[in-house]
């Protein structure tokens, strides 16, 4: 079973005559092109789009893998993936806005929507592959996460980071070379996108990076903050954090640390590869990236 793929009649937003009410973009089937009376199923309702595990196990990504073990994950745990606005280096929402209301701030990289310029075309909603822009019917404007920029400007963390009970959200300064963004996003092979984005990031401890940053007008306190930030260590030094859907080529800036595997029976039975000691290798204790991708 699979939902009927659909899009929205965005052309009606441009061609609708002037009236009392805001024009709407009705759903339209991508199969026959006809309007749909009601959307009853879609990716926002059901994230398991690959079907049951018996079908997904035939995927080529599962070749030479312990399929029985991976099949237990879905019956053992539920992983909550908080999907936020990625504040991308190459934001597709900026390119899709006809009125130029969406922009990325140079000083901190936050992507914002200018409410004075927004005309409610709603092309940004379909243009964001992460589906993090919504339409406010009361104001007639598109809205999204603003990364708590008033707090950032006053030296405070975002509310979601500060109020996280588990203290699992890390926020920090990350230096990057803006001249490499286009080249990284244009990488021919999708499998190389992760490495190309990593090459955009700059080591805050590198003397040449510090020298060039000062020439570019970056304050010393910002460089110091980048050196103290755990973000670079988790993404670059330790390789713990990974980007969400790098194949979208937006170069997302919200990265995730994959969780540990809850299935310990295979480790107790000696079914996992070990390091030099008696404990399994740390890589084998993590939920495999192949499974997370499926």
C-alpha positions, -999 to +999 in steps of 0.1 A: +000+000+000+012+035-008-005+069-008-015+086-040+013+112-047+000+147-050+010+183-054-009+215-049-025+238-075-001+267-069-008+283-102-043+292-088-025+314-063-011+335-091-040+335-114-070+338-090-090+370-094-090+396-066-116+387-040-126+389-004-110+356+006-074+343+003-071+319-026-063+283-018-041+258-034-062+226-038-045+192-039-040+177-073-031+141-081+003+135-097-011+104-114-040+117-134-036+154-128-071+158-114-081+177-083-085+156-052-114+162-029-095+152+002-060+140+011-064+109+033-029+097+034+006+112+029+041+113+042+031+137+071+006+111+083+026+079+079+064+080+078+069+043+071+067+047+034+088+016+025+062-010+037+067-038+062+102-051+069+098-083+047+095-060+017+122-036+028+146-064+036+148-070-002+163-036-006+198-035-020+210-015+009+204-046+031+228-068+011+254-085+032+237-074+064+221-092+094+186-087+083+170-107+111+188-085+137+177-053+119+142-065+117+140-065+155+146-028+157+111-017+148+097-041+174+122-030+201+123+007+202+108+039+188+132+067+179+119+102+181+135+124+154+129+161+161+129+176+126+136+213+127+143+240+102+178+232+090+188+268+084+206+254+053+238+268+037+220+264+004+184+269+013+159+259-014+131+279+002+151+311-006+152+302-043+115+293-045+101+325-030+088+348-059+088+379-037+122+375-023+109+374+013+132+346+025+168+354+032+198+340+051+215+364+075+252+368+069+261+374+105+248+342+119+234+321+091+198+321+103+171+318+076+142+341+081+110+352+063+105+390+059+068+393+069+066+427+051+077+412+018+058+379+020+028+378-003+015+344+006+025+326-026+033+295-006+058+282-030+083+280-001+061+253+014+067+229-015+102+242-020+114+231+015+122+194+013+121+192+051+085+206+052+093+232+079+075+262+065+038+266+072+011+291+061-006+313+087-041+317+075-048+345+100-019+367+088-018+354+052+020+349+056+044+320+056+062+313+089+089+291+102+114+286+129+133+318+135+160+302+156+151+325+184+173+352+168+163+379+194+178+356+220+209+348+198+215+385+194+215+390+232+239+361+238+213+335+249+206+300+235+175+291+216+145+281+238+144+245+225+181+241+235+177+257+269+145+239+279+155+205+267+152+183+297+177+157+285+202+184+276+207+167+242+206+197+220+239+214+214+242+249+200+275+265+189+294+287+164+307+270+133+330+287+108+326+279+072+339+290+038+310+305+019+329+304-014+328+266-013+290+263-008+281+263-045+308+237-053+297+214-025+260+216-034+268+209-070+287+177-063+279+152-090+276+120-069+251+120-040+273+097-019+300+125-019+277+152-006+285+146+031+322+148+026+319+179+004+299+197+031+325+187+057+351+204+035+331+236+038+336+238+075+368+254+089+389+244+118+386+272+144+420+262+158+438+265+125+461+297+126+455+304+089+417+302+095+420+326+125+441+350+105+417+351+076+386+353+099+401+384+115+407+399+081+371+393+072+360+413+102+349+383+124+354+394+161+378+376+183+351+366+207+332+348+179+364+328+170+368+320+207+332+308+208+338+286+178+369+270+195+348+263+227+318+250+208+312+212+209+295+214+175+328+212+155+341+184+176+309+163+173+306+168+135+342+169+124+366+155+150+346+127+164+323+122+134+293+116+157+269+140+142+255+135+107+233+157+084+197+148+077+191+139+041+223+154+025+209+142-009+186+172-009+217+194-016+206+221+007+236+216+030+216+214+063+231+229+094+211+209+120+229+176+125+219+145+144+238+120+166+225+085+158+213+066+190+228+035+205+213+001+196+188-012+222+194-048+211+220-062+234+213-099+229+236-100+198+264-083+217+260-108+246+260-137+222+292-124+206+275-116+173+290-082+170+326-073+160+349-066+189+377-041+193+410-051+210+392-056+243+363-077+254+336-051+246+321-048+211+334-020+189+315+013+195+305+014+158+286-019+162+267-006+192+251+021+173+220+017+152+233+011+117+231+040+093+217+016+067+188+009+090+181+045+097+181+052+060+155+026+055 
